[in-house]
């Protein structure tokens, strides 16, 4: 008589830990491989016409933004000192909710977790599923790196420059308090220029608009609204917002050119015009979703018992 086989034993805690580490290591290796693939992929002619056509045009753009920022520092910035105290409480409460849309974590956490999820799922997919995963990862990677790199850079720069925020400048007795800079202060109250919220929200709007051109106006409207709340809440001067918006947008345009030149995410026609490539259909995208557990059928008698 054949003896019943013993049930497989559950993995021990150390075995589960080793499995998790191996899975995490595989995700990291696939992430680095994705970055290396993009970096090593050769540029293809024609050159995408995005951003500046040459050094002269780039210099003109920088000069224009610098002029706007300098003019705002001298003319507009003094007018917003103490503006928060002059606004109704209800308006302030609404602005405080809207301004949170400019926090980097609002968009970067979902994008980062989505990237990790697709990377972890890829080895378990069939050939078509892996192609869909690669297409989705390229778009998620474009969005994440376009927003994260410039947001982190500006966060460091504004702490190094140490410009006093409006609420800090409002209590100063020195002339032109809006022009107060405390280099290397590394304090939240001296981290006004440029605006991190404006940088992040305009980078987010520009990145998503590059993928979804039809939503460009709505995205820009949201970005402008979020940037305006930074001034109305007394957290930033208008010049901070202008600088942040310019830096965030310019960086994303450079990233579009970087991806388009390698024909990743974007296509380039014979005249150099850049358009987003068509993404996976809804049916193919469904390959990346976890399978639904089969419903268990229960008879009427069992339900009544």
Secondary structure by P-SEA (a helix, b strand, c coil): ccccccccccccaaaaaaaaaaaaaaaaaaaaaaaaaaaaccccccccccccccaaaaaaaaaaaaaaaaaaacccccccccccccccaaaaaaaaaaaccccccccaaaaaaaaaaaaaacccccaaaaaaaaaaaaaaaaaaaacaaaaaaaaaaaaaaccccaaaaaaccccccccccccccccccccccccaaaaaaaaaaaaaaaacccaaaaaaaaaaaaaaaaaaaccccaaaaaaaaaaaaaaaaaaaaaaaaacccccccccbbbbbccccccccccccccccccbbbbccccccc
